[in-house]
Amino acid sequence: MSNSKKVYSALIIVAICLGITFCEWVFAYQDVTYGVILAMFLALIIYMVIPVVRLEQSFTDCVESLVLIPLYILLTSSLPCFFLSQELLLPAV
């Protein structure tokens, strides 16, 4: 794989990580509803980007693993214990 493809795939992964961080921040510190909506749209956008960016299989595997984090946000938002106390809301995974 050429250097430009390596840099391109690294930038995409960094952008995904920044998007996940932003979703976690909104979910934990701003509004749960907006955090859930952002997590859903982030997962959809990532799944739409995977076929467009045709890079190596290892890149695709990494991106598909990162998609699990916004889905984890959606899963934890459905748990009632998160609505009992703000101390239970952890911004880290």
Gaussian input, Z-matrix of N, CA and C with variables (Angstrom, degrees):
# hf/3-21g

backbone

0 1
 N
 C     1     B1
 C     2     B2     1     A1
 N     3     B3     2     A2     1     D1
 C     4     B4     3     A3     2     D2
 C     5     B5     4     A4     3     D3
 N     6     B6     5     A5     4     D4
 C     7     B7     6     A6     5     D5
 C     8     B8     7     A7     6     D6
 N     9     B9     8     A8     7     D7
 C    10    B10     9     A9     8     D8
 C    11    B11    10    A10     9     D9
 N    12    B12    11    A11    10    D10
 C    13    B13    12    A12    11    D11
 C    14    B14    13    A13    12    D12
 N    15    B15    14    A14    13    D13
 C    16    B16    15    A15    14    D14
 C    17    B17    16    A16    15    D15
 N    18    B18    17    A17    16    D16
 C    19    B19    18    A18    17    D17
 C    20    B20    19    A19    18    D18
 N    21    B21    20    A20    19    D19
 C    22    B22    21    A21    20    D20
 C    23    B23    22    A22    21    D21
 N    24    B24    23    A23    22    D22
 C    25    B25    24    A24    23    D23
 C    26    B26    25    A25    24    D24
 N    27    B27    26    A26    25    D25
 C    28    B28    27    A27    26    D26
 C    29    B29    28    A28    27    D27
 N    30    B30    29    A29    28    D28
 C    31    B31    30    A30    29    D29
 C    32    B32    31    A31    30    D30
 N    33    B33    32    A32    31    D31
 C    34    B34    33    A33    32    D32
 C    35    B35    34    A34    33    D33
 N    36    B36    35    A35    34    D34
 C    37    B37    36    A36    35    D35
 C    38    B38    37    A37    36    D36
 N    39    B39    38    A38    37    D37
 C    40    B40    39    A39    38    D38
 C    41    B41    40    A40    39    D39
 N    42    B42    41    A41    40    D40
 C    43    B43    42    A42    41    D41
 C    44    B44    43    A43    42    D42
 N    45    B45    44    A44    43    D43
 C    46    B46    45    A45    44    D44
 C    47    B47    46    A46    45    D45
 N    48    B48    47    A47    46    D46
 C    49    B49    48    A48    47    D47
 C    50    B50    49    A49    48    D48
 N    51    B51    50    A50    49    D49
 C    52    B52    51    A51    50    D50
 C    53    B53    52    A52    51    D51
 N    54    B54    53    A53    52    D52
 C    55    B55    54    A54    53    D53
 C    56    B56    55    A55    54    D54
 N    57    B57    56    A56    55    D55
 C    58    B58    57    A57    56    D56
 C    59    B59    58    A58    57    D57
 N    60    B60    59    A59    58    D58
 C    61    B61    60    A60    59    D59
 C    62    B62    61    A61    60    D60
 N    63    B63    62    A62    61    D61
 C    64    B64    63    A63    62    D62
 C    65    B65    64    A64    63    D63
 N    66    B66    65    A65    64    D64
 C    67    B67    66    A66    65    D65
 C    68    B68    67    A67    66    D66
 N    69    B69    68    A68    67    D67
 C    70    B70    69    A69    68    D68
 C    71    B71    70    A70    69    D69
 N    72    B72    71    A71    70    D70
 C    73    B73    72    A72    71    D71
 C    74    B74    73    A73    72    D72
 N    75    B75    74    A74    73    D73
 C    76    B76    75    A75    74    D74
 C    77    B77    76    A76    75    D75
 N    78    B78    77    A77    76    D76
 C    79    B79    78    A78    77    D77
 C    80    B80    79    A79    78    D78
 N    81    B81    80    A80    79    D79
 C    82    B82    81    A81    80    D80
 C    83    B83    82    A82    81    D81
 N    84    B84    83    A83    82    D82
 C    85    B85    84    A84    83    D83
 C    86    B86    85    A85    84    D84
 N    87    B87    86    A86    85    D85
 C    88    B88    87    A87    86    D86
 C    89    B89    88    A88    87    D87
 N    90    B90    89    A89    88    D88
 C    91    B91    90    A90    89    D89
 C    92    B92    91    A91    90    D90
 N    93    B93    92    A92    91    D91
 C    94    B94    93    A93    92    D92
 C    95    B95    94    A94    93    D93
 N    96    B96    95    A95    94    D94
 C    97    B97    96    A96    95    D95
 C    98    B98    97    A97    96    D96
 N    99    B99    98    A98    97    D97
 C   100   B100    99    A99    98    D98
 C   101   B101   100   A100    99    D99
 N   102   B102   101   A101   100   D100
 C   103   B103   102   A102   101   D101
 C   104   B104   103   A103   102   D102
 N   105   B105   104   A104   103   D103
 C   106   B106   105   A105   104   D104
 C   107   B107   106   A106   105   D105
 N   108   B108   107   A107   106   D106
 C   109   B109   108   A108   107   D107
 C   110   B110   109   A109   108   D108
 N   111   B111   110   A110   109   D109
 C   112   B112   111   A111   110   D110
 C   113   B113   112   A112   111   D111
 N   114   B114   113   A113   112   D112
 C   115   B115   114   A114   113   D113
 C   116   B116   115   A115   114   D114
 N   117   B117   116   A116   115   D115
 C   118   B118   117   A117   116   D116
 C   119   B119   118   A118   117   D117
 N   120   B120   119   A119   118   D118
 C   121   B121   120   A120   119   D119
 C   122   B122   121   A121   120   D120
 N   123   B123   122   A122   121   D121
 C   124   B124   123   A123   122   D122
 C   125   B125   124   A124   123   D123
 N   126   B126   125   A125   124   D124
 C   127   B127   126   A126   125   D125
 C   128   B128   127   A127   126   D126
 N   129   B129   128   A128   127   D127
 C   130   B130   129   A129   128   D128
 C   131   B131   130   A130   129   D129
 N   132   B132   131   A131   130   D130
 C   133   B133   132   A132   131   D131
 C   134   B134   133   A133   132   D132
 N   135   B135   134   A134   133   D133
 C   136   B136   135   A135   134   D134
 C   137   B137   136   A136   135   D135
 N   138   B138   137   A137   136   D136
 C   139   B139   138   A138   137   D137
 C   140   B140   139   A139   138   D138
 N   141   B141   140   A140   139   D139
 C   142   B142   141   A141   140   D140
 C   143   B143   142   A142   141   D141
 N   144   B144   143   A143   142   D142
 C   145   B145   144   A144   143   D143
 C   146   B146   145   A145   144   D144
 N   147   B147   146   A146   145   D145
 C   148   B148   147   A147   146   D146
 C   149   B149   148   A148   147   D147
 N   150   B150   149   A149   148   D148
 C   151   B151   150   A150   149   D149
 C   152   B152   151   A151   150   D150
 N   153   B153   152   A152   151   D151
 C   154   B154   153   A153   152   D152
 C   155   B155   154   A154   153   D153
 N   156   B156   155   A155   154   D154
 C   157   B157   156   A156   155   D155
 C   158   B158   157   A157   156   D156
 N   159   B159   158   A158   157   D157
 C   160   B160   159   A159   158   D158
 C   161   B161   160   A160   159   D159
 N   162   B162   161   A161   160   D160
 C   163   B163   162   A162   161   D161
 C   164   B164   163   A163   162   D162
 N   165   B165   164   A164   163   D163
 C   166   B166   165   A165   164   D164
 C   167   B167   166   A166   165   D165
 N   168   B168   167   A167   166   D166
 C   169   B169   168   A168   167   D167
 C   170   B170   169   A169   168   D168
 N   171   B171   170   A170   169   D169
 C   172   B172   171   A171   170   D170
 C   173   B173   172   A172   171   D171
 N   174   B174   173   A173   172   D172
 C   175   B175   174   A174   173   D173
 C   176   B176   175   A175   174   D174
 N   177   B177   176   A176   175   D175
 C   178   B178   177   A177   176   D176
 C   179   B179   178   A178   177   D177
 N   180   B180   179   A179   178   D178
 C   181   B181   180   A180   179   D179
 C   182   B182   181   A181   180   D180
 N   183   B183   182   A182   181   D181
 C   184   B184   183   A183   182   D182
 C   185   B185   184   A184   183   D183
 N   186   B186   185   A185   184   D184
 C   187   B187   186   A186   185   D185
 C   188   B188   187   A187   186   D186
 N   189   B189   188   A188   187   D187
 C   190   B190   189   A189   188   D188
 C   191   B191   190   A190   189   D189
 N   192   B192   191   A191   190   D190
 C   193   B193   192   A192   191   D191
 C   194   B194   193   A193   192   D192
 N   195   B195   194   A194   193   D193
 C   196   B196   195   A195   194   D194
 C   197   B197   196   A196   195   D195
 N   198   B198   197   A197   196   D196
 C   199   B199   198   A198   197   D197
 C   200   B200   199   A199   198   D198
 N   201   B201   200   A200   199   D199
 C   202   B202   201   A201   200   D200
 C   203   B203   202   A202   201   D201
 N   204   B204   203   A203   202   D202
 C   205   B205   204   A204   203   D203
 C   206   B206   205   A205   204   D204
 N   207   B207   206   A206   205   D205
 C   208   B208   207   A207   206   D206
 C   209   B209   208   A208   207   D207
 N   210   B210   209   A209   208   D208
 C   211   B211   210   A210   209   D209
 C   212   B212   211   A211   210   D210
 N   213   B213   212   A212   211   D211
 C   214   B214   213   A213   212   D212
 C   215   B215   214   A214   213   D213
 N   216   B216   215   A215   214   D214
 C   217   B217   216   A216   215   D215
 C   218   B218   217   A217   216   D216
 N   219   B219   218   A218   217   D217
 C   220   B220   219   A219   218   D218
 C   221   B221   220   A220   219   D219
 N   222   B222   221   A221   220   D220
 C   223   B223   222   A222   221   D221
 C   224   B224   223   A223   222   D222
 N   225   B225   224   A224   223   D223
 C   226   B226   225   A225   224   D224
 C   227   B227   226   A226   225   D225
 N   228   B228   227   A227   226   D226
 C   229   B229   228   A228   227   D227
 C   230   B230   229   A229   228   D228
 N   231   B231   230   A230   229   D229
 C   232   B232   231   A231   230   D230
 C   233   B233   232   A232   231   D231
 N   234   B234   233   A233   232   D232
 C   235   B235   234   A234   233   D233
 C   236   B236   235   A235   234   D234
 N   237   B237   236   A236   235   D235
 C   238   B238   237   A237   236   D236
 C   239   B239   238   A238   237   D237
 N   240   B240   239   A239   238   D238
 C   241   B241   240   A240   239   D239
 C   242   B242   241   A241   240   D240
 N   243   B243   242   A242   241   D241
 C   244   B244   243   A243   242   D242
 C   245   B245   244   A244   243   D243
 N   246   B246   245   A245   244   D244
 C   247   B247   246   A246   245   D245
 C   248   B248   247   A247   246   D246
 N   249   B249   248   A248   247   D247
 C   250   B250   249   A249   248   D248
 C   251   B251   250   A250   249   D249
 N   252   B252   251   A251   250   D250
 C   253   B253   252   A252   251   D251
 C   254   B254   253   A253   252   D252
 N   255   B255   254   A254   253   D253
 C   256   B256   255   A255   254   D254
 C   257   B257   256   A256   255   D255
 N   258   B258   257   A257   256   D256
 C   259   B259   258   A258   257   D257
 C   260   B260   259   A259   258   D258
 N   261   B261   260   A260   259   D259
 C   262   B262   261   A261   260   D260
 C   263   B263   262   A262   261   D261
 N   264   B264   263   A263   262   D262
 C   265   B265   264   A264   263   D263
 C   266   B266   265   A265   264   D264
 N   267   B267   266   A266   265   D265
 C   268   B268   267   A267   266   D266
 C   269   B269   268   A268   267   D267
 N   270   B270   269   A269   268   D268
 C   271   B271   270   A270   269   D269
 C   272   B272   271   A271   270   D270
 N   273   B273   272   A272   271   D271
 C   274   B274   273   A273   272   D272
 C   275   B275   274   A274   273   D273
 N   276   B276   275   A275   274   D274
 C   277   B277   276   A276   275   D275
 C   278   B278   277   A277   276   D276

   B1=1.4530
   B2=1.5281
   B3=1.3028
   B4=1.4627
   B5=1.5244
   B6=1.3339
   B7=1.4640
   B8=1.5209
   B9=1.3353
   B10=1.4615
   B11=1.5274
   B12=1.3313
   B13=1.4596
   B14=1.5220
   B15=1.3259
   B16=1.4603
   B17=1.5204
   B18=1.3269
   B19=1.4684
   B20=1.5226
   B21=1.3252
   B22=1.4616
   B23=1.5276
   B24=1.3315
   B25=1.4603
   B26=1.5318
   B27=1.3322
   B28=1.4634
   B29=1.5275
   B30=1.3244
   B31=1.4698
   B32=1.5259
   B33=1.3202
   B34=1.4604
   B35=1.5249
   B36=1.3240
   B37=1.4637
   B38=1.5262
   B39=1.3279
   B40=1.4726
   B41=1.5317
   B42=1.3312
   B43=1.4691
   B44=1.5243
   B45=1.3191
   B46=1.4637
   B47=1.5253
   B48=1.3224
   B49=1.4721
   B50=1.5288
   B51=1.3194
   B52=1.4649
   B53=1.5323
   B54=1.3244
   B55=1.4624
   B56=1.5169
   B57=1.3332
   B58=1.4597
   B59=1.5259
   B60=1.3283
   B61=1.4596
   B62=1.5246
   B63=1.3123
   B64=1.4604
   B65=1.5329
   B66=1.3375
   B67=1.4703
   B68=1.5222
   B69=1.3166
   B70=1.4706
   B71=1.5266
   B72=1.3292
   B73=1.4667
   B74=1.5268
   B75=1.3243
   B76=1.4673
   B77=1.5215
   B78=1.3198
   B79=1.4667
   B80=1.5224
   B81=1.3247
   B82=1.4649
   B83=1.5239
   B84=1.3174
   B85=1.4702
   B86=1.5228
   B87=1.3123
   B88=1.4582
   B89=1.5205
   B90=1.3172
   B91=1.4526
   B92=1.5301
   B93=1.3071
   B94=1.4613
   B95=1.5234
   B96=1.3215
   B97=1.4554
   B98=1.5180
   B99=1.3144
   B100=1.4621
   B101=1.5250
   B102=1.3269
   B103=1.4586
   B104=1.5154
   B105=1.3208
   B106=1.4627
   B107=1.5257
   B108=1.3257
   B109=1.4642
   B110=1.5260
   B111=1.3291
   B112=1.4670
   B113=1.5225
   B114=1.3220
   B115=1.4631
   B116=1.5233
   B117=1.3170
   B118=1.4637
   B119=1.5237
   B120=1.3345
   B121=1.4551
   B122=1.5250
   B123=1.3224
   B124=1.4612
   B125=1.5223
   B126=1.3261
   B127=1.4669
   B128=1.5283
   B129=1.3332
   B130=1.4640
   B131=1.5234
   B132=1.3283
   B133=1.4686
   B134=1.5250
   B135=1.3238
   B136=1.4664
   B137=1.5225
   B138=1.3262
   B139=1.4584
   B140=1.5238
   B141=1.3261
   B142=1.4631
   B143=1.5302
   B144=1.3230
   B145=1.4686
   B146=1.5305
   B147=1.3142
   B148=1.4653
   B149=1.5338
   B150=1.3399
   B151=1.4761
   B152=1.5381
   B153=1.3253
   B154=1.4657
   B155=1.5229
   B156=1.3363
   B157=1.4576
   B158=1.5186
   B159=1.2982
   B160=1.4612
   B161=1.5219
   B162=1.3224
   B163=1.4506
   B164=1.5244
   B165=1.3174
   B166=1.4631
   B167=1.5165
   B168=1.3347
   B169=1.4577
   B170=1.5273
   B171=1.3206
   B172=1.4684
   B173=1.5274
   B174=1.3415
   B175=1.4636
   B176=1.5190
   B177=1.3176
   B178=1.4592
   B179=1.5221
   B180=1.3235
   B181=1.4684
   B182=1.5236
   B183=1.3163
   B184=1.4593
   B185=1.5300
   B186=1.3183
   B187=1.4706
   B188=1.5215
   B189=1.3282
   B190=1.4555
   B191=1.5264
   B192=1.3148
   B193=1.4658
   B194=1.5215
   B195=1.3324
   B196=1.4625
   B197=1.5272
   B198=1.3165
   B199=1.4638
   B200=1.5231
   B201=1.3132
   B202=1.4648
   B203=1.5276
   B204=1.3318
   B205=1.4656
   B206=1.5290
   B207=1.3544
   B208=1.4738
   B209=1.5233
   B210=1.3358
   B211=1.4642
   B212=1.5265
   B213=1.3210
   B214=1.4648
   B215=1.5308
   B216=1.3179
   B217=1.4607
   B218=1.5327
   B219=1.3325
   B220=1.4596
   B221=1.5227
   B222=1.3222
   B223=1.4626
   B224=1.5199
   B225=1.3244
   B226=1.4633
   B227=1.5208
   B228=1.3050
   B229=1.4646
   B230=1.5195
   B231=1.3160
   B232=1.4609
   B233=1.5221
   B234=1.3324
   B235=1.4621
   B236=1.5256
   B237=1.3211
   B238=1.4695
   B239=1.5235
   B240=1.3376
   B241=1.4643
   B242=1.5293
   B243=1.3186
   B244=1.4506
   B245=1.5252
   B246=1.3191
   B247=1.4511
   B248=1.5310
   B249=1.3269
   B250=1.4569
   B251=1.5220
   B252=1.3182
   B253=1.4552
   B254=1.5239
   B255=1.3215
   B256=1.4578
   B257=1.5189
   B258=1.3274
   B259=1.4565
   B260=1.5187
   B261=1.3296
   B262=1.4492
   B263=1.5212
   B264=1.3204
   B265=1.4554
   B266=1.5141
   B267=1.3015
   B268=1.4587
   B269=1.5243
   B270=1.3037
   B271=1.4574
   B272=1.5252
   B273=1.3065
   B274=1.4607
   B275=1.5070
   B276=1.2943
   B277=1.4688
   B278=1.4990
   A1=108.08
   A2=116.53
   A3=120.39
   A4=110.93
   A5=113.92
   A6=119.19
   A7=112.36
   A8=117.27
   A9=119.29
   A10=111.28
   A11=117.40
   A12=119.51
   A13=111.07
   A14=117.31
   A15=120.58
   A16=110.86
   A17=116.03
   A18=120.13
   A19=109.94
   A20=116.26
   A21=121.06
   A22=111.00
   A23=117.12
   A24=119.69
   A25=111.22
   A26=117.79
   A27=120.63
   A28=110.58
   A29=117.43
   A30=120.48
   A31=111.62
   A32=116.63
   A33=119.64
   A34=110.13
   A35=116.91
   A36=120.34
   A37=110.57
   A38=117.46
   A39=120.58
   A40=110.46
   A41=116.95
   A42=120.26
   A43=110.97
   A44=117.11
   A45=120.94
   A46=110.22
   A47=116.84
   A48=120.67
   A49=111.31
   A50=117.24
   A51=120.26
   A52=111.08
   A53=116.75
   A54=120.19
   A55=112.26
   A56=116.35
   A57=120.66
   A58=110.35
   A59=116.52
   A60=120.47
   A61=111.08
   A62=116.34
   A63=120.62
   A64=111.15
   A65=117.24
   A66=120.68
   A67=111.14
   A68=116.31
   A69=120.32
   A70=110.64
   A71=116.75
   A72=120.57
   A73=110.82
   A74=116.45
   A75=120.00
   A76=109.93
   A77=116.63
   A78=120.61
   A79=111.70
   A80=116.88
   A81=119.98
   A82=113.76
   A83=117.61
   A84=119.27
   A85=115.27
   A86=118.43
   A87=119.74
   A88=111.25
   A89=116.27
   A90=120.44
   A91=108.96
   A92=116.15
   A93=121.05
   A94=110.76
   A95=116.70
   A96=120.47
   A97=111.42
   A98=117.05
   A99=120.16
   A100=111.41
   A101=116.85
   A102=120.30
   A103=112.08
   A104=116.86
   A105=120.88
   A106=110.69
   A107=116.56
   A108=120.44
   A109=110.55
   A110=116.97
   A111=120.20
   A112=111.74
   A113=117.22
   A114=120.45
   A115=111.00
   A116=116.73
   A117=120.03
   A118=111.09
   A119=116.46
   A120=119.33
   A121=112.15
   A122=117.65
   A123=120.21
   A124=110.70
   A125=117.16
   A126=120.42
   A127=110.68
   A128=116.93
   A129=120.08
   A130=111.71
   A131=116.86
   A132=120.48
   A133=110.58
   A134=116.39
   A135=119.10
   A136=110.06
   A137=117.50
   A138=119.86
   A139=112.11
   A140=118.55
   A141=120.69
   A142=111.59
   A143=117.14
   A144=120.61
   A145=111.28
   A146=118.17
   A147=121.55
   A148=112.30
   A149=120.61
   A150=118.21
   A151=113.46
   A152=116.56
   A153=119.51
   A154=110.84
   A155=116.49
   A156=121.75
   A157=107.34
   A158=116.36
   A159=120.62
   A160=109.31
   A161=114.82
   A162=120.74
   A163=108.67
   A164=116.03
   A165=120.26
   A166=113.07
   A167=114.83
   A168=120.95
   A169=111.59
   A170=117.34
   A171=119.66
   A172=110.98
   A173=116.82
   A174=120.65
   A175=110.39
   A176=116.77
   A177=121.05
   A178=110.93
   A179=116.77
   A180=120.03
   A181=111.29
   A182=116.78
   A183=121.01
   A184=110.90
   A185=116.66
   A186=120.40
   A187=110.92
   A188=117.21
   A189=119.50
   A190=111.36
   A191=117.41
   A192=120.33
   A193=110.96
   A194=116.85
   A195=120.11
   A196=112.10
   A197=117.53
   A198=120.84
   A199=110.48
   A200=117.43
   A201=119.93
   A202=112.22
   A203=117.34
   A204=119.61
   A205=111.53
   A206=120.72
   A207=118.08
   A208=112.67
   A209=116.96
   A210=118.79
   A211=110.82
   A212=116.64
   A213=120.71
   A214=110.37
   A215=117.21
   A216=120.91
   A217=109.63
   A218=116.72
   A219=119.88
   A220=111.52
   A221=117.00
   A222=120.66
   A223=111.26
   A224=116.80
   A225=119.19
   A226=112.17
   A227=117.47
   A228=118.56
   A229=111.61
   A230=116.78
   A231=119.11
   A232=112.22
   A233=117.36
   A234=120.16
   A235=109.83
   A236=118.83
   A237=120.52
   A238=113.69
   A239=118.35
   A240=119.11
   A241=111.52
   A242=117.82
   A243=119.77
   A244=112.32
   A245=117.13
   A246=119.45
   A247=112.13
   A248=117.38
   A249=120.36
   A250=112.83
   A251=117.06
   A252=120.46
   A253=109.62
   A254=116.68
   A255=120.75
   A256=111.88
   A257=118.68
   A258=120.31
   A259=111.93
   A260=117.14
   A261=119.94
   A262=113.10
   A263=116.50
   A264=119.96
   A265=109.96
   A266=116.63
   A267=121.52
   A268=109.41
   A269=118.50
   A270=119.78
   A271=112.77
   A272=118.44
   A273=120.84
   A274=110.29
   A275=115.10
   A276=121.12
   A277=108.94
   D1=137.30
   D2=-177.47
   D3=-75.36
   D4=166.09
   D5=-178.95
   D6=-63.62
   D7=-36.82
   D8=-178.89
   D9=-65.15
   D10=-36.65
   D11=177.65
   D12=-70.08
   D13=-35.67
   D14=177.62
   D15=-65.24
   D16=-42.92
   D17=178.85
   D18=-66.31
   D19=-42.09
   D20=179.88
   D21=-61.56
   D22=-45.96
   D23=179.86
   D24=-67.38
   D25=-35.58
   D26=177.13
   D27=-65.36
   D28=-40.14
   D29=178.64
   D30=-65.32
   D31=-37.68
   D32=178.45
   D33=-66.03
   D34=-42.37
   D35=179.86
   D36=-65.53
   D37=-40.02
   D38=177.15
   D39=-64.30
   D40=-40.46
   D41=178.47
   D42=-63.96
   D43=-39.49
   D44=177.72
   D45=-64.53
   D46=-43.18
   D47=179.02
   D48=-63.23
   D49=-39.49
   D50=176.86
   D51=-65.94
   D52=-39.52
   D53=176.60
   D54=-63.70
   D55=-40.65
   D56=177.66
   D57=-64.91
   D58=-42.40
   D59=178.70
   D60=-61.05
   D61=-42.77
   D62=178.36
   D63=-63.66
   D64=-42.84
   D65=177.94
   D66=-61.58
   D67=-43.18
   D68=178.74
   D69=-62.72
   D70=-42.26
   D71=-179.75
   D72=-63.17
   D73=-46.11
   D74=178.98
   D75=-62.96
   D76=-42.94
   D77=-178.72
   D78=-63.23
   D79=-42.92
   D80=-173.52
   D81=-84.77
   D82=-35.92
   D83=-169.97
   D84=-115.07
   D85=-15.58
   D86=-177.77
   D87=-108.77
   D88=-79.81
   D89=-176.66
   D90=-146.37
   D91=129.44
   D92=-178.11
   D93=-63.57
   D94=-39.90
   D95=-178.29
   D96=-62.00
   D97=-48.17
   D98=178.87
   D99=-64.84
   D100=-36.07
   D101=177.80
   D102=-63.51
   D103=-41.06
   D104=178.52
   D105=-66.18
   D106=-43.22
   D107=179.39
   D108=-64.02
   D109=-43.71
   D110=177.52
   D111=-62.70
   D112=-40.42
   D113=179.28
   D114=-63.98
   D115=-40.76
   D116=178.89
   D117=-64.19
   D118=-45.99
   D119=-179.99
   D120=-68.35
   D121=-35.13
   D122=177.67
   D123=-64.03
   D124=-43.37
   D125=178.00
   D126=-62.22
   D127=-42.29
   D128=178.86
   D129=-65.08
   D130=-42.28
   D131=-179.87
   D132=-64.42
   D133=-42.16
   D134=179.86
   D135=-63.35
   D136=-42.69
   D137=178.74
   D138=-66.24
   D139=-27.60
   D140=176.71
   D141=-78.83
   D142=-27.39
   D143=-179.13
   D144=-77.06
   D145=-31.57
   D146=-175.65
   D147=-55.24
   D148=-48.69
   D149=-179.68
   D150=-71.05
   D151=-27.32
   D152=-177.98
   D153=-71.99
   D154=-41.62
   D155=-179.23
   D156=-91.01
   D157=101.56
   D158=-176.32
   D159=-92.57
   D160=91.73
   D161=177.67
   D162=-119.67
   D163=-166.86
   D164=-175.69
   D165=-64.36
   D166=163.62
   D167=179.20
   D168=-65.42
   D169=-34.09
   D170=179.02
   D171=-64.05
   D172=-36.78
   D173=175.93
   D174=-64.29
   D175=-44.80
   D176=179.69
   D177=-62.30
   D178=-41.20
   D179=178.00
   D180=-63.22
   D181=-40.74
   D182=179.65
   D183=-64.50
   D184=-44.99
   D185=-179.64
   D186=-65.80
   D187=-39.86
   D188=178.16
   D189=-65.64
   D190=-31.96
   D191=175.37
   D192=-69.48
   D193=-37.72
   D194=178.88
   D195=-68.32
   D196=-26.31
   D197=178.82
   D198=-65.76
   D199=-24.98
   D200=-179.59
   D201=-64.90
   D202=-25.31
   D203=-177.92
   D204=-67.54
   D205=-49.44
   D206=174.90
   D207=-62.20
   D208=-32.68
   D209=176.70
   D210=-67.39
   D211=-32.79
   D212=174.12
   D213=-63.70
   D214=-38.27
   D215=176.54
   D216=-60.78
   D217=-43.27
   D218=178.44
   D219=-64.42
   D220=-37.77
   D221=179.13
   D222=-67.10
   D223=-46.70
   D224=-177.82
   D225=-69.59
   D226=-24.97
   D227=179.27
   D228=-70.17
   D229=-20.62
   D230=179.82
   D231=-85.64
   D232=-6.82
   D233=179.09
   D234=-82.20
   D235=129.52
   D236=-176.37
   D237=-68.43
   D238=-20.82
   D239=-177.84
   D240=-65.89
   D241=-21.92
   D242=179.83
   D243=-74.38
   D244=-15.90
   D245=-179.51
   D246=-96.68
   D247=-1.85
   D248=-178.55
   D249=-79.78
   D250=-40.67
   D251=-175.67
   D252=-149.56
   D253=142.17
   D254=179.07
   D255=-68.10
   D256=-22.62
   D257=179.67
   D258=-69.05
   D259=-18.82
   D260=179.14
   D261=-80.43
   D262=-14.09
   D263=179.64
   D264=-81.30
   D265=108.19
   D266=-179.80
   D267=-102.57
   D268=129.07
   D269=179.65
   D270=-78.11
   D271=-13.29
   D272=-178.85
   D273=-100.20
   D274=154.45
   D275=179.78
   D276=-96.48

